[in-house]
Amino acid sequence: MGKNSAISWTTHTFNPWWGCQRVSPGCEHCYAETLDARWYDGAYWGSMNGRKEMKPAYWNQVYGWNIKAQKSDKPTLVFCASMADVFEDRPELSPLRGVLWKLIRDTPDLTWLLLTKRPENVARLVPEDWLVDYFPSNVWLGVSVENQAYIHRVAQIEDFRVNRFVSVEPMLGHVDFQKYWWAVDWVICGGESGMGCRPMESSWAMGLMNACEYRHIPFFMKQLGGHPDKRDDMKKWIDIFQVQQFPDFEHKELDISKGLPK
């Protein structure tokens, strides 16, 4: 869980801590919870268990990523966090979150992808100046939306002055961002994989992809899902599903209009 991530839409993954708890249907077959059960007997999952703090060496590696990013002609993306939720509101996580905010500011050549299922906590947990002004230009704020019932998560980040992305993975139903399309800058889509996975209908993915194309929003089709895992079958898909687009990650201040409907 770090350098050179196996997740196809990022370069690295970084976890300020390890552990989380379920909040919605998308969590039912969480790969992170499965790994925690396998490696730590579930010691860091659920509301009654603590969270695992990462060692200083783990944090310090990020500065090396930033140095390499300065010399790269491609964006260096950091998904935060694959084994946790940055905006899980637990008192013991506040100091670690403060260290994370400093780390993000200290690594301006990295593009930080902050993905959450708890957007209602963002305004209370980010630094105050991020709300008064803009989020740092190297931050993208994302929400997970597994079906239409959770479309409200997009609405909960639409007023922040930051680039926004949505992860529709696992895709458990039809998703249409409706009146919130203006607030979406990138869409990632994927089916659920692993034991007991729930199927993704091709029409759901097709509808979302076509809607993104119509609105000129980059669309990244990650995987079909399924068991055995079909993520390596990309070349077998019909051409229309072989879409893995990235947005422009150039670090520049947003226009004032970013906080207003397009």
C-alpha positions as CSV (number, residue, x, y, z in Angstrom):
1,M,0.0,0.0,0.0
2,G,2.4,2.7,-1.2
3,K,4.8,3.3,-4.0
4,N,3.7,2.2,-7.5
5,S,0.2,1.3,-6.6
6,A,-1.7,-1.5,-8.4
7,I,-4.7,0.8,-8.6
8,S,-4.8,1.8,-12.3
9,W,-5.9,5.4,-11.8
10,T,-3.2,6.4,-9.4
11,T,0.6,6.4,-9.1
12,H,0.9,5.8,-5.4
13,T,-1.4,5.1,-2.4
14,F,-0.8,6.6,1.0
15,N,-2.6,5.8,4.2
16,P,-2.2,8.3,7.1
17,W,-3.6,5.4,9.3
18,W,-5.1,1.9,8.7
19,G,-8.7,1.0,9.5
20,C,-12.3,2.1,9.0
21,Q,-15.9,1.0,9.4
22,R,-18.8,0.4,7.0
23,V,-21.1,3.3,6.2
24,S,-23.1,2.2,3.1
25,P,-23.8,-0.7,0.7
26,G,-20.6,-0.1,-1.2
27,C,-18.7,-1.2,1.9
28,E,-20.2,-4.6,2.1
29,H,-17.4,-6.4,0.3
30,C,-14.6,-3.9,1.1
31,Y,-11.2,-5.2,0.0
32,A,-9.5,-3.2,2.7
33,E,-11.7,-4.8,5.4
34,T,-10.8,-8.2,3.9
35,L,-7.1,-7.4,4.1
36,D,-7.4,-6.2,7.7
37,A,-9.1,-9.5,8.6
38,R,-6.4,-11.5,6.8
39,W,-3.4,-9.6,8.2
40,Y,-4.6,-8.3,11.6
41,D,-7.6,-10.5,12.5
42,G,-9.8,-7.5,12.0
43,A,-8.1,-5.5,14.8
44,Y,-8.5,-2.1,13.0
45,W,-12.0,-2.4,11.6
46,G,-15.3,-1.3,13.0
47,S,-16.5,1.4,15.4
48,M,-15.2,-0.4,18.5
49,N,-11.6,-1.0,17.3
50,G,-8.7,1.4,17.2
51,R,-6.8,2.5,14.1
52,K,-3.2,1.5,13.2
53,E,-0.8,4.4,13.1
54,M,1.9,4.3,10.4
55,K,5.6,4.6,11.2
56,P,7.6,7.8,10.4
57,A,9.5,6.0,7.7
58,Y,6.2,5.4,5.9
59,W,5.4,9.1,6.0
60,N,8.8,10.2,5.0
61,Q,8.8,8.2,1.8
62,V,6.4,10.7,0.4
63,Y,9.0,13.4,0.3
64,G,11.0,11.2,-2.0
65,W,8.0,10.8,-4.3
66,N,7.8,14.6,-4.5
67,I,11.4,14.9,-5.5
68,K,11.0,12.4,-8.3
69,A,7.7,14.2,-9.3
70,Q,9.7,17.4,-9.9
71,K,11.7,15.6,-12.5
72,S,8.8,13.8,-14.2
73,D,6.9,15.0,-17.2
74,K,3.8,13.2,-16.1
75,P,1.5,13.9,-13.1
76,T,2.3,11.9,-10.0
77,L,-0.9,10.9,-8.3
78,V,-1.3,9.9,-4.7
79,F,-4.6,8.2,-3.7
80,C,-5.3,8.9,0.0
81,A,-6.4,6.6,1.5
82,S,-6.9,3.0,0.2
83,M,-7.1,1.4,3.7
84,A,-9.0,4.2,5.5
85,D,-11.1,7.3,5.1
86,V,-9.4,10.6,5.6
87,F,-12.6,12.1,6.9
88,E,-13.6,9.5,9.4
89,D,-14.3,11.7,12.4
90,R,-12.6,10.1,15.4
91,P,-10.9,12.2,18.1
92,E,-7.6,10.1,18.0
93,L,-7.2,10.8,14.3
94,S,-7.2,14.6,14.6
95,P,-3.4,14.8,15.2
96,L,-2.6,12.5,12.3
97,R,-4.9,14.4,10.0
98,G,-3.0,17.6,10.9
99,V,0.3,16.0,9.9
100,L,-1.4,14.9,6.7
101,W,-2.4,18.5,5.8
102,K,1.1,19.7,6.4
103,L,2.5,16.8,4.3
104,I,0.2,17.8,1.4
105,R,1.4,21.4,1.6
106,D,5.0,20.2,1.7
107,T,4.7,18.1,-1.4
108,P,3.3,20.5,-4.0
109,D,4.5,18.4,-7.0
110,L,2.2,15.5,-6.0
111,T,-1.4,15.5,-6.9
112,W,-3.4,14.3,-3.9
113,L,-6.6,12.5,-4.5
114,L,-8.7,12.6,-1.3
115,L,-11.5,10.1,-1.6
116,T,-14.3,9.8,1.0
117,K,-17.7,8.3,1.8
118,R,-18.1,10.9,4.5
119,P,-18.3,14.2,2.7
120,E,-20.5,15.6,5.5
121,N,-17.3,15.8,7.6
122,V,-15.1,17.7,5.2
123,A,-15.9,21.2,6.2
124,R,-15.2,20.4,9.9
125,L,-12.0,18.6,9.3
126,V,-10.0,20.5,6.7
127,P,-7.9,23.5,7.7
128,E,-9.9,26.7,8.0
129,D,-8.0,28.5,5.2
130,W,-9.0,25.8,2.7
131,L,-12.6,26.9,3.3
132,V,-12.0,30.6,3.3
133,D,-9.8,30.5,0.2
134,Y,-9.1,27.6,-2.1
135,F,-8.0,24.1,-1.3
136,P,-4.3,23.7,-2.2
137,S,-3.9,23.5,-6.0
138,N,-2.5,19.9,-5.7
139,V,-5.6,18.5,-4.0
140,W,-8.5,16.8,-5.7
141,L,-11.5,16.0,-3.5
142,G,-13.6,12.9,-4.4
143,V,-16.6,11.0,-3.2
144,S,-17.7,7.4,-3.7
145,V,-21.2,7.0,-5.2
146,E,-22.2,3.3,-5.6
147,N,-25.8,4.0,-6.8
148,Q,-28.3,6.7,-7.2
149,A,-29.2,6.6,-3.5
150,Y,-25.9,8.2,-2.7
151,I,-25.8,10.9,-5.3
152,H,-26.2,13.4,-2.4
153,R,-22.5,12.9,-1.7
154,V,-21.7,15.0,-4.7
155,A,-23.9,17.8,-3.5
156,Q,-22.0,17.8,-0.2
157,I,-18.7,18.8,-1.9
158,E,-20.1,21.0,-4.7
159,D,-19.5,24.3,-2.8
160,F,-15.8,23.7,-2.1
161,R,-13.3,25.5,-4.3
162,V,-11.4,22.5,-5.4
163,N,-11.3,20.1,-8.3
164,R,-13.7,17.2,-7.7
165,F,-13.9,13.6,-8.8
166,V,-16.4,10.8,-8.3
167,S,-15.6,7.1,-7.9
168,V,-18.5,4.9,-9.0
169,E,-16.9,1.7,-7.7
170,P,-18.3,-0.7,-6.9
171,M,-21.1,0.3,-9.3
172,L,-24.2,-1.2,-7.8
173,G,-26.9,0.5,-9.8
174,H,-27.7,3.3,-12.3
175,V,-26.0,6.6,-11.5
176,D,-26.9,10.0,-13.0
177,F,-25.4,13.1,-11.4
178,Q,-28.5,15.1,-12.5
179,K,-28.2,18.7,-11.5
180,Y,-24.7,18.1,-10.0
181,W,-22.9,17.5,-13.3
182,W,-21.3,20.9,-13.2
183,A,-19.6,19.9,-10.0
184,V,-17.9,16.8,-11.4
185,D,-14.4,17.1,-13.0
186,W,-13.5,13.4,-13.4
187,V,-15.4,10.1,-13.1
188,I,-13.9,6.7,-12.3
189,C,-16.1,3.6,-12.8
190,G,-15.8,-0.1,-11.9
191,G,-17.6,-3.2,-11.0
192,E,-17.2,-5.1,-7.8
193,S,-14.7,-8.0,-7.7
194,G,-13.8,-10.9,-5.4
195,M,-15.9,-13.5,-3.6
196,G,-19.6,-12.8,-3.4
197,C,-19.3,-9.8,-5.7
198,R,-22.5,-8.1,-6.9
199,P,-22.8,-7.8,-10.7
200,M,-22.6,-4.5,-12.6
201,E,-24.9,-4.1,-15.6
202,S,-23.2,-3.0,-18.7
203,S,-26.0,-0.5,-19.4
204,W,-25.3,1.3,-16.1
205,A,-21.6,1.8,-17.1
206,M,-22.6,2.7,-20.7
207,G,-25.1,5.3,-19.6
208,L,-22.6,7.0,-17.3
209,M,-19.8,6.9,-19.9
210,N,-22.0,8.4,-22.6
211,A,-23.2,11.1,-20.2
212,C,-19.6,12.0,-19.4
213,E,-18.7,12.1,-23.1
214,Y,-21.6,14.4,-23.8
215,R,-20.5,16.8,-21.0
216,H,-16.8,16.5,-21.8
217,I,-15.9,15.0,-18.5
218,P,-12.9,12.6,-18.4
219,F,-14.1,9.1,-17.8
220,F,-12.0,6.2,-16.5
221,M,-13.4,2.7,-16.8
222,K,-11.3,0.7,-14.3
223,Q,-12.6,-2.9,-14.5
224,L,-15.6,-5.2,-15.1
225,G,-15.5,-6.7,-11.7
226,G,-16.6,-10.3,-11.1
227,H,-15.0,-13.4,-9.7
228,P,-12.6,-14.5,-10.9
229,D,-11.4,-10.9,-11.1
230,K,-11.9,-9.6,-14.7
231,R,-9.8,-6.4,-14.3
232,D,-7.2,-8.0,-16.6
233,D,-9.7,-8.5,-19.4
234,M,-9.6,-4.9,-20.6
235,K,-8.3,-5.9,-24.0
236,K,-11.2,-8.3,-24.5
237,W,-13.8,-5.6,-24.0
238,I,-15.5,-4.1,-27.0
239,D,-13.8,-0.8,-28.0
240,I,-16.5,1.4,-26.5
241,F,-15.6,0.3,-23.0
242,Q,-11.8,0.8,-23.4
243,V,-11.9,4.3,-22.0
244,Q,-9.4,5.4,-19.4
245,Q,-9.2,9.1,-19.5
246,F,-7.4,11.4,-17.1
247,P,-8.2,15.1,-16.5
248,D,-5.6,17.9,-16.6
249,F,-3.8,17.7,-13.3
250,E,-1.8,20.8,-13.8
251,H,-1.4,22.6,-10.4
252,K,-2.9,26.0,-10.9
253,E,-5.3,28.1,-8.8
254,L,-9.0,27.7,-9.6
255,D,-11.0,30.5,-11.1
256,I,-13.5,32.2,-8.7
257,S,-16.2,30.7,-10.9
258,K,-15.2,27.2,-9.8
259,G,-17.4,27.6,-6.7
260,L,-20.4,28.5,-8.8
261,P,-22.6,26.4,-11.2
262,K,-21.3,26.2,-14.8
